Amino acid sequence: MFQQILLVSICTFIVHFSETLTYSLRLAGVRLGKLAVAISLTGIILLISRTANMLQAPLTGKIVDVSKDSPGDLVMQFRMIISAASLGTLAAILLFPSAVFLSKRIIAHLEVTGSLPQLLIQSVSIRKLKNARFHLRVPKKDMLSRLRIGGIPKRLFLLNIIVTAIYTVGVLAALLAATYSTGSSIAASQSSGLINGMATILLTILIDPQIGLLTDKVLKGEKEIAALNKVFGLLMISRLLGTILAQLLLVPSAHWINLMVQYI
């Protein structure tokens, strides 16, 4: 059982780590003036990570089967998985400066190779992996002093917290609801796709356009790039807070799903 929880936790860590670091690709694209290339790479990473998040349900299926008679143990195990999401986001925040420098190199190499498979073939080597350490940057204290929410729409910050929380807890809450349900367990467990779909729609409609507008203003010279740095920093922090909020929403969300499926 521990190995199964560890596997799901590692997958969750990687999903949230990679999604958070997509901000570094966008920022690197703006700094290089290669935003279209950066967005294409970001889209690939997001597609893979969000698909991987949907695979969380079958991976956690065995955990549910073993612990379905002990809901308390199951809640604790799911909280461990959500903690992995928080750790993945935190790790991405700490590595963000380094990721921006590495993203610049990735974008530059992609322009030379012309395709992602060629980029992987030419970039993944022992020598180049060793050279990656020269691009590591330690986060500085003054980075935190610049991350004040003034000048940034507070609703953007709050929306990202809520959407991240829904996205993080969706699959787990649906599976937990299936253990609480007496007659609609299958319907409850299958609701995760709808929940994550709603979170993705909210992200696409309410958050991504605002980031795009700000990015466009930076490229036109209407705003300083420091404003974009600040927005991405606050978005990463809001993602971290969203994973923490997911801990609070786990059990109430499961009961809400269980209640809703009874009326379907």
Backbone as CSV, one residue per row, in Angstrom:
resi,resn,N_x,N_y,N_z,CA_x,CA_y,CA_z,C_x,C_y,C_z
1,MET,0.823,-1.202,0.000,0.000,0.000,0.000,0.867,1.266,0.000
2,PHE,1.926,1.246,0.815,2.798,2.424,0.886,3.425,2.714,-0.469
3,GLN,3.817,1.662,-1.187,4.417,1.850,-2.509,3.422,2.491,-3.477
4,GLN,2.154,2.098,-3.389,1.132,2.670,-4.257,0.936,4.152,-3.949
5,ILE,0.874,4.491,-2.677,0.723,5.896,-2.280,1.935,6.698,-2.722
6,LEU,3.116,6.116,-2.567,4.342,6.798,-2.966,4.364,7.057,-4.468
7,LEU,3.923,6.083,-5.259,3.894,6.243,-6.713,2.950,7.369,-7.120
8,VAL,1.749,7.376,-6.543,0.786,8.427,-6.866,1.312,9.790,-6.412
9,SER,1.948,9.828,-5.253,2.495,11.087,-4.734,3.594,11.625,-5.643
10,ILE,4.446,10.741,-6.136,5.520,11.163,-7.045,4.927,11.714,-8.342
11,CYS,3.930,11.035,-8.882,3.272,11.515,-10.106,2.625,12.879,-9.877
12,THR,1.976,13.036,-8.723,1.337,14.315,-8.386,2.380,15.408,-8.242
13,PHE,3.488,15.089,-7.602,4.597,16.044,-7.451,5.071,16.524,-8.820
14,ILE,5.279,15.587,-9.739,5.791,15.928,-11.069,4.794,16.788,-11.839
15,VAL,3.494,16.449,-11.742,2.463,17.209,-12.449,2.465,18.666,-12.006
16,HIS,2.430,18.903,-10.712,2.360,20.280,-10.204,3.693,21.007,-10.361
17,PHE,4.776,20.277,-10.268,6.103,20.874,-10.481,6.231,21.374,-11.920
18,SER,5.866,20.537,-12.881,6.006,20.906,-14.290,5.029,22.012,-14.680
19,GLU,3.790,21.958,-14.173,2.812,22.989,-14.511,3.247,24.358,-13.980
20,THR,3.775,24.382,-12.768,4.213,25.653,-12.192,5.408,26.217,-12.959
21,LEU,6.287,25.358,-13.415,7.476,25.824,-14.132,7.175,26.278,-15.561
22,THR,5.934,26.064,-16.038,5.609,26.589,-17.371,5.666,28.122,-17.386
23,TYR,5.504,28.745,-16.218,5.634,30.200,-16.153,7.045,30.646,-16.539
24,SER,8.031,29.810,-16.230,9.415,30.166,-16.577,9.607,30.164,-18.088
25,LEU,8.924,29.256,-18.787,9.008,29.229,-20.248,8.409,30.490,-20.860
26,ARG,7.263,30.914,-20.330,6.633,32.126,-20.846,7.513,33.347,-20.603
27,LEU,8.072,33.431,-19.401,8.913,34.582,-19.079,10.171,34.586,-19.939
28,ALA,10.772,33.418,-20.149,11.944,33.319,-21.009,11.605,33.706,-22.439
29,GLY,10.409,33.302,-22.905,9.985,33.659,-24.252,9.835,35.154,-24.428
30,VAL,9.316,35.845,-23.402,9.177,37.299,-23.464,10.547,37.965,-23.475
31,ARG,11.446,37.494,-22.628,12.778,38.098,-22.553,13.563,37.928,-23.858
32,LEU,13.331,36.807,-24.533,14.034,36.553,-25.791,13.280,37.103,-26.998
33,GLY,12.031,37.533,-26.783,11.196,37.953,-27.910,10.741,36.778,-28.751
34,LYS,10.676,35.586,-28.149,10.267,34.353,-28.845,9.044,33.763,-28.153
35,LEU,8.026,34.579,-27.958,6.875,34.150,-27.170,6.115,32.999,-27.834
36,ALA,6.008,33.009,-29.168,5.266,31.955,-29.862,5.898,30.584,-29.618
37,VAL,7.229,30.534,-29.643,7.929,29.271,-29.383,7.690,28.833,-27.943
38,ALA,7.768,29.787,-27.017,7.569,29.467,-25.606,6.158,28.952,-25.346
39,ILE,5.153,29.571,-25.986,3.773,29.152,-25.782,3.538,27.747,-26.325
40,SER,4.177,27.420,-27.445,4.021,26.074,-28.005,4.597,25.019,-27.053
41,LEU,5.744,25.316,-26.450,6.336,24.394,-25.484,5.472,24.300,-24.230
42,THR,4.945,25.454,-23.801,4.072,25.466,-22.625,2.829,24.623,-22.866
43,GLY,2.247,24.732,-24.057,1.056,23.954,-24.390,1.312,22.464,-24.338
44,ILE,2.490,22.042,-24.794,2.837,20.621,-24.761,2.929,20.123,-23.321
45,ILE,3.611,20.902,-22.473,3.773,20.506,-21.079,2.433,20.449,-20.364
46,LEU,1.584,21.457,-20.589,0.275,21.483,-19.935,-0.610,20.332,-20.393
47,LEU,-0.547,20.010,-21.678,-1.338,18.899,-22.202,-0.919,17.591,-21.548
48,ILE,0.378,17.378,-21.450,0.882,16.140,-20.846,0.524,16.077,-19.368
49,SER,0.736,17.186,-18.650,0.507,17.186,-17.200,-0.977,17.036,-16.869
50,ARG,-1.856,17.683,-17.632,-3.288,17.578,-17.341,-3.845,16.218,-17.724
51,THR,-3.248,15.611,-18.742,-3.627,14.233,-19.067,-3.159,13.289,-17.973
52,ALA,-1.944,13.535,-17.476,-1.410,12.712,-16.391,-2.254,12.862,-15.132
53,ASN,-2.803,14.050,-14.901,-3.649,14.257,-13.734,-4.926,13.429,-13.818
54,MET,-5.435,13.240,-15.041,-6.621,12.409,-15.216,-6.315,10.940,-14.931
55,LEU,-5.054,10.535,-15.120,-4.660,9.157,-14.850,-4.522,8.881,-13.353
56,GLN,-4.676,9.946,-12.549,-4.567,9.784,-11.108,-5.664,8.869,-10.570
57,ALA,-6.839,8.910,-11.210,-7.966,8.097,-10.735,-7.672,6.602,-10.760
58,PRO,-7.260,6.025,-11.916,-6.965,4.585,-11.888,-5.780,4.229,-11.005
59,LEU,-4.810,5.144,-10.890,-3.652,4.860,-10.041,-4.046,4.778,-8.570
60,THR,-5.028,5.588,-8.184,-5.468,5.573,-6.785,-6.582,4.560,-6.541
61,GLY,-7.015,3.886,-7.597,-8.099,2.914,-7.453,-7.777,1.812,-6.460
62,LYS,-6.549,1.322,-6.480,-6.173,0.241,-5.572,-6.168,0.730,-4.129
63,ILE,-5.748,1.981,-3.940,-5.748,2.545,-2.584,-7.177,2.580,-2.037
64,VAL,-8.121,2.977,-2.892,-9.522,3.045,-2.475,-10.056,1.652,-2.169
65,ASP,-9.719,0.668,-3.006,-10.215,-0.694,-2.801,-9.761,-1.258,-1.453
66,VAL,-8.518,-0.961,-1.091,-7.981,-1.511,0.159,-8.527,-0.775,1.372
67,SER,-8.729,0.549,1.238,-9.097,1.363,2.405,-10.560,1.781,2.425
68,LYS,-11.390,1.229,1.536,-12.782,1.698,1.456,-13.568,1.431,2.732
69,ASP,-13.140,0.459,3.531,-13.828,0.178,4.790,-13.306,1.056,5.931
70,SER,-12.266,1.842,5.646,-11.692,2.740,6.661,-11.539,4.131,6.051
71,PRO,-12.647,4.885,5.955,-12.592,6.211,5.326,-11.583,7.149,5.973
72,GLY,-11.388,7.001,7.283,-10.427,7.870,7.970,-9.018,7.664,7.450
73,ASP,-8.632,6.407,7.241,-7.306,6.102,6.691,-7.193,6.619,5.265
74,LEU,-8.273,6.502,4.502,-8.262,6.943,3.111,-8.084,8.462,3.027
75,VAL,-8.753,9.192,3.897,-8.601,10.656,3.923,-7.157,11.032,4.218
76,MET,-6.542,10.359,5.178,-5.157,10.656,5.520,-4.220,10.358,4.339
77,GLN,-4.475,9.256,3.638,-3.648,8.913,2.477,-3.812,9.936,1.361
78,PHE,-5.030,10.402,1.157,-5.273,11.426,0.139,-4.628,12.751,0.531
79,ARG,-4.594,13.042,1.823,-3.923,14.269,2.268,-2.418,14.202,1.983
80,MET,-1.849,13.018,2.052,-0.437,12.848,1.707,-0.213,13.162,0.229
81,ILE,-1.150,12.719,-0.611,-1.039,12.970,-2.049,-1.161,14.465,-2.335
82,ILE,-2.099,15.137,-1.657,-2.243,16.579,-1.844,-0.996,17.310,-1.352
83,SER,-0.389,16.801,-0.280,0.862,17.402,0.211,1.959,17.314,-0.840
84,ALA,1.951,16.230,-1.623,2.924,16.104,-2.704,2.726,17.196,-3.747
85,ALA,1.455,17.589,-3.980,1.177,18.691,-4.899,1.759,19.997,-4.373
86,SER,1.617,20.224,-3.067,2.182,21.430,-2.454,3.702,21.429,-2.540
87,LEU,4.314,20.278,-2.290,5.776,20.185,-2.358,6.278,20.402,-3.784
88,GLY,5.555,19.865,-4.766,5.946,20.061,-6.159,5.878,21.518,-6.557
89,THR,4.820,22.223,-6.106,4.682,23.646,-6.404,5.775,24.451,-5.716
90,LEU,6.055,24.129,-4.454,7.095,24.834,-3.707,8.465,24.628,-4.342
91,ALA,8.752,23.403,-4.775,10.030,23.118,-5.432,10.171,23.929,-6.715
92,ALA,9.082,24.066,-7.461,9.107,24.849,-8.695,9.370,26.326,-8.404
93,ILE,8.773,26.840,-7.320,9.003,28.242,-6.945,10.481,28.474,-6.623
94,LEU,11.073,27.557,-5.875,12.477,27.701,-5.490,13.415,27.596,-6.698
95,LEU,13.022,26.798,-7.690,13.863,26.596,-8.870,13.510,27.541,-10.023
96,PHE,12.562,28.436,-9.794,12.086,29.299,-10.872,13.198,30.126,-11.527
97,PRO,14.067,30.804,-10.764,15.140,31.571,-11.432,16.013,30.707,-12.330
98,SER,16.346,29.505,-11.854,17.162,28.591,-12.661,16.394,28.134,-13.889
99,ALA,15.093,27.882,-13.721,14.280,27.411,-14.834,14.177,28.456,-15.937
100,VAL,14.171,29.743,-15.572,14.103,30.792,-16.588,15.358,30.765,-17.457
101,PHE,16.525,30.624,-16.831,17.779,30.563,-17.593,17.825,29.318,-18.476
102,LEU,17.405,28.181,-17.933,17.404,26.949,-18.723,16.375,27.018,-19.852
103,SER,15.256,27.683,-19.599,14.223,27.820,-20.628,14.733,28.631,-21.806
104,LYS,15.552,29.634,-21.529,16.155,30.413,-22.611,16.989,29.518,-23.524
105,ARG,17.752,28.628,-22.914,18.584,27.713,-23.703,17.722,26.741,-24.495
106,ILE,16.644,26.255,-23.884,15.756,25.318,-24.571,15.120,25.966,-25.789
107,ILE,14.636,27.202,-25.621,14.002,27.922,-26.729,15.007,28.166,-27.849
108,ALA,16.228,28.552,-27.484,17.269,28.803,-28.485,17.624,27.523,-29.240
109,HIS,17.736,26.403,-28.527,18.057,25.122,-29.177,16.914,24.644,-30.064
110,LEU,15.680,24.921,-29.639,14.532,24.499,-30.440,14.512,25.218,-31.789
111,GLU,14.923,26.482,-31.792,14.987,27.216,-33.054,16.027,26.613,-33.991
112,VAL,17.097,26.075,-33.423,18.162,25.475,-34.247,17.738,24.106,-34.762
113,THR,17.189,23.272,-33.866,16.832,21.898,-34.261,15.555,21.858,-35.101
114,GLY,14.607,22.743,-34.800,13.387,22.822,-35.591,12.277,21.887,-35.179
115,SER,12.529,20.970,-34.260,11.482,20.063,-33.802,11.803,19.594,-32.397
116,LEU,10.753,19.247,-31.659,10.945,18.800,-30.283,11.689,17.471,-30.182
117,PRO,11.379,16.461,-31.027,12.144,15.210,-30.944,13.647,15.415,-31.175
118,GLN,13.997,16.244,-32.155,15.412,16.525,-32.401,16.043,17.256,-31.227
119,LEU,15.254,18.142,-30.602,15.752,18.859,-29.429,16.090,17.891,-28.307
120,LEU,15.208,16.913,-28.079,15.444,15.936,-27.027,16.660,15.071,-27.336
121,ILE,16.795,14.682,-28.611,17.906,13.822,-29.002,19.250,14.532,-28.805
122,GLN,19.295,15.805,-29.194,20.555,16.541,-29.139,20.863,17.115,-27.757
123,SER,19.816,17.295,-26.938,20.032,17.953,-25.649,20.253,16.977,-24.506
124,VAL,19.647,15.780,-24.607,19.762,14.825,-23.506,21.053,14.027,-23.664
125,SER,22.086,14.526,-23.026,23.374,13.843,-23.002,24.022,14.110,-21.652
126,ILE,24.944,13.256,-21.271,25.591,13.405,-19.964,26.328,14.730,-19.872
127,ARG,27.012,15.114,-20.962,27.787,16.361,-20.936,26.875,17.568,-20.748
128,LYS,25.773,17.602,-21.466,24.876,18.755,-21.382,24.118,18.777,-20.062
129,LEU,23.814,17.610,-19.530,23.172,17.575,-18.224,24.119,18.081,-17.142
130,LYS,25.411,17.771,-17.294,26.395,18.290,-16.335,26.528,19.804,-16.455
131,ASN,26.455,20.319,-17.680,26.576,21.765,-17.887,25.374,22.535,-17.354
132,ALA,24.283,21.833,-17.138,23.068,22.509,-16.655,23.276,23.140,-15.287
133,ARG,24.222,22.604,-14.508,24.444,23.157,-13.169,24.974,24.588,-13.212
134,PHE,25.586,24.979,-14.337,26.102,26.343,-14.444,24.982,27.366,-14.624
135,HIS,23.772,26.888,-14.889,22.628,27.792,-15.074,21.749,27.873,-13.831
136,LEU,22.177,27.204,-12.760,21.395,27.237,-11.531,21.521,28.600,-10.866
137,ARG,20.400,29.119,-10.393,20.366,30.411,-9.711,19.617,30.241,-8.393
138,VAL,20.209,30.762,-7.329,19.588,30.667,-6.013,18.612,31.830,-5.840
139,PRO,17.367,31.557,-5.416,16.415,32.653,-5.184,16.948,33.633,-4.149
140,LYS,16.732,34.916,-4.389,17.235,35.953,-3.484,16.088,36.501,-2.638
141,LYS,16.468,37.081,-1.501,15.460,37.610,-0.582,14.685,38.767,-1.190
142,ASP,15.359,39.560,-2.037,14.670,40.718,-2.605,13.556,40.320,-3.579
143,MET,13.564,39.037,-4.014,12.471,38.557,-4.862,11.151,38.594,-4.102
144,LEU,11.182,38.232,-2.816,9.970,38.232,-2.013,9.464,39.654,-1.765
145,SER,10.399,40.598,-1.586,9.994,41.981,-1.325,9.272,42.595,-2.517
146,ARG,9.544,42.075,-3.719,8.895,42.612,-4.913,7.519,41.999,-5.158
147,LEU,7.199,40.928,-4.429,5.942,40.211,-4.676,4.805,40.758,-3.818
148,ARG,4.598,42.042,-3.888,3.447,42.641,-3.228,2.293,42.667,-4.218
149,ILE,1.098,42.465,-3.677,-0.044,42.299,-4.568,-0.528,43.614,-5.163
150,GLY,0.017,44.742,-4.709,-0.373,46.038,-5.251,-0.113,46.125,-6.747
151,GLY,-1.099,46.616,-7.487,-0.966,46.748,-8.939,-1.395,45.516,-9.699
152,ILE,-1.649,44.419,-8.993,-2.097,43.174,-9.614,-3.556,42.943,-9.212
153,PRO,-4.444,42.636,-10.177,-5.853,42.396,-9.822,-5.986,41.310,-8.756
154,LYS,-6.584,41.668,-7.630,-6.730,40.702,-6.531,-7.608,39.525,-6.945
155,ARG,-8.577,39.770,-7.830,-9.450,38.676,-8.268,-8.665,37.626,-9.052
156,LEU,-7.595,38.061,-9.771,-6.754,37.109,-10.487,-6.042,36.191,-9.501
157,PHE,-5.522,36.788,-8.447,-4.826,36.037,-7.398,-5.781,35.047,-6.729
158,LEU,-6.965,35.512,-6.353,-7.941,34.664,-5.665,-8.499,33.581,-6.582
159,LEU,-8.761,33.933,-7.837,-9.270,32.952,-8.787,-8.278,31.817,-8.997
160,ASN,-7.007,32.157,-9.079,-5.993,31.115,-9.288,-5.907,30.183,-8.089
161,ILE,-6.106,30.727,-6.887,-6.137,29.881,-5.693,-7.294,28.893,-5.772
162,ILE,-8.484,29.403,-6.112,-9.690,28.569,-6.143,-9.598,27.512,-7.243
163,VAL,-9.171,27.937,-8.442,-9.076,26.998,-9.562,-8.046,25.910,-9.270
164,THR,-6.906,26.299,-8.706,-5.887,25.309,-8.367,-6.397,24.328,-7.327
165,ALA,-7.134,24.821,-6.335,-7.690,23.945,-5.300,-8.655,22.931,-5.903
166,ILE,-9.534,23.395,-6.791,-10.497,22.494,-7.443,-9.770,21.455,-8.287
167,TYR,-8.785,21.914,-9.031,-8.023,21.040,-9.913,-7.249,19.989,-9.110
168,THR,-6.708,20.405,-7.967,-5.909,19.503,-7.140,-6.759,18.438,-6.471
169,VAL,-7.953,18.841,-6.011,-8.759,17.939,-5.193,-9.782,17.159,-6.012
170,GLY,-9.989,17.509,-7.281,-11.069,16.940,-8.070,-11.120,15.425,-8.094
171,VAL,-10.043,14.793,-8.535,-10.020,13.332,-8.657,-10.147,12.670,-7.293
172,LEU,-9.411,13.179,-6.315,-9.402,12.563,-4.986,-10.757,12.698,-4.301
173,ALA,-11.381,13.866,-4.440,-12.699,14.059,-3.822,-13.735,13.134,-4.457
174,ALA,-13.643,12.929,-5.768,-14.590,12.045,-6.452,-14.436,10.603,-5.970
175,LEU,-13.200,10.172,-5.803,-12.974,8.807,-5.321,-13.401,8.653,-3.871
176,LEU,-13.154,9.684,-3.076,-13.579,9.636,-1.680,-15.105,9.619,-1.579
177,ALA,-15.768,10.377,-2.465,-17.228,10.397,-2.487,-17.784,9.021,-2.802
178,ALA,-17.078,8.271,-3.638,-17.541,6.924,-3.993,-17.569,6.007,-2.773
179,THR,-16.670,6.230,-1.826,-16.660,5.401,-0.607,-17.766,5.822,0.357
180,TYR,-18.182,7.095,0.285,-19.263,7.572,1.145,-20.635,7.197,0.592
181,SER,-20.710,7.004,-0.736,-21.993,6.769,-1.378,-22.498,5.365,-1.096
182,THR,-23.816,5.251,-0.947,-24.423,3.938,-0.700,-25.005,3.320,-1.963
183,GLY,-25.349,4.161,-2.960,-25.971,3.590,-4.145,-25.507,4.181,-5.456
184,SER,-24.669,5.227,-5.409,-24.224,5.893,-6.637,-22.703,6.037,-6.660
185,SER,-22.023,4.993,-6.211,-20.572,5.079,-6.092,-19.886,5.236,-7.443
186,ILE,-20.405,4.568,-8.477,-19.792,4.671,-9.803,-19.963,6.078,-10.353
187,ALA,-21.161,6.631,-10.216,-21.413,7.994,-10.696,-20.517,8.991,-9.975
188,ALA,-20.340,8.800,-8.674,-19.495,9.710,-7.893,-18.042,9.630,-8.349
189,SER,-17.546,8.418,-8.572,-16.140,8.259,-8.952,-15.853,8.804,-10.348
190,GLN,-16.879,8.804,-11.217,-16.685,9.274,-12.583,-16.865,10.784,-12.727
191,SER,-17.188,11.474,-11.654,-17.420,12.916,-11.723,-16.141,13.727,-11.753
192,SER,-14.991,13.070,-11.566,-13.716,13.795,-11.515,-13.418,14.512,-12.827
193,GLY,-13.772,13.875,-13.955,-13.523,14.503,-15.245,-14.297,15.798,-15.401
194,LEU,-15.553,15.818,-14.912,-16.376,17.029,-14.983,-15.791,18.134,-14.107
195,ILE,-15.336,17.756,-12.912,-14.785,18.754,-11.987,-13.518,19.365,-12.544
196,ASN,-12.605,18.525,-13.012,-11.356,19.039,-13.585,-11.611,19.808,-14.872
197,GLY,-12.637,19.383,-15.632,-12.990,20.124,-16.844,-13.468,21.520,-16.520
198,MET,-14.276,21.650,-15.460,-14.739,22.968,-15.032,-13.568,23.843,-14.599
199,ALA,-12.616,23.253,-13.870,-11.446,24.019,-13.427,-10.622,24.487,-14.622
200,THR,-10.461,23.625,-15.619,-9.700,23.994,-16.809,-10.390,25.106,-17.586
201,ILE,-11.727,25.043,-17.674,-12.492,26.083,-18.367,-12.337,27.422,-17.649
202,LEU,-12.437,27.398,-16.312,-12.259,28.637,-15.539,-10.865,29.211,-15.749
203,LEU,-9.878,28.334,-15.780,-8.499,28.774,-16.002,-8.346,29.411,-17.374
204,THR,-8.944,28.791,-18.381,-8.816,29.268,-19.755,-9.568,30.579,-19.981
205,ILE,-10.735,30.709,-19.362,-11.581,31.878,-19.608,-11.204,33.071,-18.737
206,LEU,-10.904,32.821,-17.467,-10.750,33.913,-16.519,-9.313,34.312,-16.220
207,ILE,-8.371,33.382,-16.341,-6.996,33.669,-15.914,-6.044,33.849,-17.095
208,ASP,-6.031,32.886,-18.015,-5.105,32.954,-19.152,-5.232,34.241,-19.973
209,PRO,-6.463,34.737,-20.269,-6.556,35.981,-21.047,-5.895,37.177,-20.362
210,GLN,-6.010,37.275,-19.040,-5.400,38.396,-18.329,-3.875,38.321,-18.394
211,ILE,-3.345,37.106,-18.304,-1.897,36.946,-18.444,-1.463,37.305,-19.858
212,GLY,-2.268,36.901,-20.841,-1.955,37.216,-22.234,-1.964,38.712,-22.509
213,LEU,-2.941,39.429,-21.923,-3.014,40.875,-22.118,-1.797,41.573,-21.525
214,LEU,-1.403,41.159,-20.337,-0.233,41.764,-19.705,1.036,41.457,-20.499
215,THR,1.142,40.223,-20.978,2.308,39.844,-21.781,2.395,40.679,-23.048
216,ASP,1.251,40.912,-23.684,1.213,41.723,-24.896,1.663,43.156,-24.619
217,LYS,1.242,43.705,-23.479,1.645,45.061,-23.121,3.152,45.148,-22.869
218,VAL,3.716,44.110,-22.276,5.163,44.086,-22.046,5.921,44.034,-23.367
219,LEU,5.435,43.205,-24.297,6.089,43.092,-25.598,6.007,44.396,-26.387
220,LYS,4.921,45.153,-26.189,4.759,46.429,-26.882,5.514,47.566,-26.199
221,GLY,6.066,47.293,-25.014,6.784,48.331,-24.287,5.904,49.213,-23.436
222,GLU,4.616,48.856,-23.305,3.696,49.657,-22.502,3.881,49.389,-21.011
223,LYS,4.426,48.244,-20.659,4.726,47.907,-19.273,6.125,47.315,-19.171
224,GLU,6.723,47.482,-17.986,8.045,46.911,-17.758,7.932,45.405,-17.548
225,ILE,9.005,44.699,-17.885,8.999,43.238,-17.704,8.935,42.873,-16.227
226,ALA,9.318,43.826,-15.357,9.229,43.572,-13.916,7.783,43.286,-13.501
227,ALA,6.816,43.907,-14.196,5.406,43.655,-13.890,5.033,42.211,-14.197
228,LEU,5.606,41.672,-15.283,5.340,40.283,-15.644,6.008,39.332,-14.651
229,ASN,7.217,39.686,-14.225,7.898,38.891,-13.196,7.034,38.802,-11.942
230,LYS,6.463,39.939,-11.571,5.642,40.018,-10.367,4.388,39.162,-10.509
231,VAL,3.731,39.239,-11.667,2.510,38.462,-11.890,2.796,36.970,-11.815
232,PHE,3.854,36.525,-12.486,4.180,35.098,-12.460,4.554,34.653,-11.046
233,GLY,5.257,35.503,-10.303,5.600,35.165,-8.924,4.365,35.007,-8.063
234,LEU,3.414,35.935,-8.204,2.182,35.862,-7.426,1.310,34.687,-7.855
235,LEU,1.316,34.372,-9.143,0.540,33.223,-9.613,1.098,31.914,-9.040
236,MET,2.415,31.829,-8.941,3.005,30.628,-8.355,2.651,30.511,-6.878
237,ILE,2.694,31.631,-6.167,2.325,31.613,-4.754,0.849,31.252,-4.594
238,SER,0.000,31.791,-5.486,-1.428,31.463,-5.416,-1.664,29.987,-5.711
239,ARG,-0.856,29.401,-6.591,-0.962,27.956,-6.837,-0.616,27.179,-5.568
240,LEU,0.415,27.617,-4.867,0.802,26.950,-3.620,-0.328,27.051,-2.589
241,LEU,-0.908,28.237,-2.466,-2.030,28.417,-1.539,-3.239,27.582,-1.970
242,GLY,-3.402,27.409,-3.287,-4.501,26.596,-3.784,-4.365,25.134,-3.383
243,THR,-3.143,24.616,-3.415,-2.934,23.225,-2.988,-3.168,23.063,-1.495
244,ILE,-2.872,24.114,-0.722,-3.150,24.077,0.724,-4.656,24.141,0.973
245,LEU,-5.354,24.984,0.198,-6.811,25.060,0.309,-7.460,23.722,-0.042
246,ALA,-6.839,22.986,-0.955,-7.376,21.679,-1.349,-7.472,20.728,-0.156
247,GLN,-6.553,20.871,0.800,-6.620,20.041,2.007,-7.926,20.282,2.751
248,LEU,-8.345,21.541,2.811,-9.580,21.894,3.523,-10.825,21.470,2.749
249,LEU,-10.711,21.432,1.419,-11.876,21.131,0.583,-12.092,19.641,0.357
250,LEU,-11.125,18.803,0.719,-11.194,17.381,0.365,-12.482,16.719,0.865
251,VAL,-12.708,16.723,2.149,-13.872,16.034,2.716,-15.180,16.741,2.353
252,PRO,-15.280,18.092,2.505,-16.531,18.745,2.084,-16.864,18.523,0.613
253,SER,-15.839,18.516,-0.255,-16.080,18.286,-1.683,-16.619,16.885,-1.935
254,ALA,-16.093,15.911,-1.199,-16.570,14.535,-1.354,-18.040,14.421,-0.962
255,HIS,-18.420,15.075,0.130,-19.832,15.037,0.552,-20.705,15.786,-0.456
256,TRP,-20.196,16.894,-1.011,-20.966,17.649,-2.000,-21.191,16.828,-3.270
257,ILE,-20.145,16.137,-3.725,-20.274,15.278,-4.910,-21.280,14.166,-4.642
258,ASN,-21.182,13.573,-3.460,-22.099,12.492,-3.088,-23.544,12.980,-3.077
259,LEU,-23.740,14.221,-2.633,-25.083,14.795,-2.607,-25.597,15.076,-4.007
260,MET,-24.700,15.596,-4.868,-25.112,15.971,-6.228,-25.505,14.752,-7.070
261,VAL,-24.746,13.666,-6.944,-25.021,12.505,-7.811,-26.338,11.842,-7.458
262,GLN,-26.824,12.111,-6.253,-28.112,11.537,-5.868,-29.268,12.170,-6.619
263,TYR,-29.035,13.390,-7.184,-30.095,14.083,-7.901,-29.924,13.990,-9.410
264,ILE,-28.932,13.261,-9.859,-28.717,13.102,-11.312,-29.619,11.986,-11.841
